[in-house]
């Protein structure tokens, strides 16, 4: 008498056989993530030590408990860097939602396909330039001594503005230039959402007498609601990431009070001042808070947008 065939087991084996090439394709990336993201986590013990590099990571270091964190709280510039990070990151997150949504809706309303494709290409082209390149360009065009922007402002009688050296303008310059660099690329997500809207809704609204603006408000935006909520909650994980590459290439000592962020602060006290324990403590604090925000954002994405990571 033959044994009954286990269909569930056969299905699992068939699925594994089909998916095996994809798992093998992911394997190199998983190995790199493990080496560079998880193996270094052992170095977090430095945050609780008076670390002396000559003794090595696993040497007989002196344990000092929470002293590095307490020292950070009283360290001049630490609270200012935290405040700057939150303010800059908040405005970047907000504008990276509002401006791409607005631009994607406006591009969708352009009737000339060639112009629409050209405009879309031009606005997302800056995304592919590194901040090293853009930093040099911005330093030149924003210079108070003959910079292109100040020349234009001078035509209207405005005195030269030191965008990258004035605490009154540096934070705004950071936010504006980052949004200019990234908003075009982010419009791709929202344009993809718009293309999935049923054209019959627009036709029905047109027959009912709705103008173009009303169609945008009552059809386009409501149908984009889910992707907007998803992008908004997922961006919460970046609330303590204000953009190290950008700030590092643009800031100077003159603007530490308004432009110094956690990442640049950690860089200076860790690599330049060799306070490895203090820098690790600050990095650990940032990582823990970011992890909490990421967890909350993924829960909100699941709760309000039915988005699952796993």
Secondary structure, DSSP 4 states (H G I P E B T S, - for coil): -PPPP-HHHHHHHHHHHHHHHHHHHHHHHHHHHIIIIIGGGGGGGGGGEE--GGG-TTS-PEE-TTHHHHHHHHSTTHHHHHHHHHHHHHHHHHHHHHHHHHHHHHHHH---HHHHHHHHHHHHGGGGS-HHHHHHHHHHHT-TTT-HHHHHHHTTTPPP--TTT-TTTHHHHHHHHHHHHHHHHHHHHHHHHHHTS-HHHHHHHHHTT--HHHHIIIIIHHHTHHHHHHHHHHGGGGTT---HHHHHHH--GGGHHHH--HHHHHHIIIIIS--HHHHHHHHHHHHHHHHHHHHHHHHHHHHHH-----
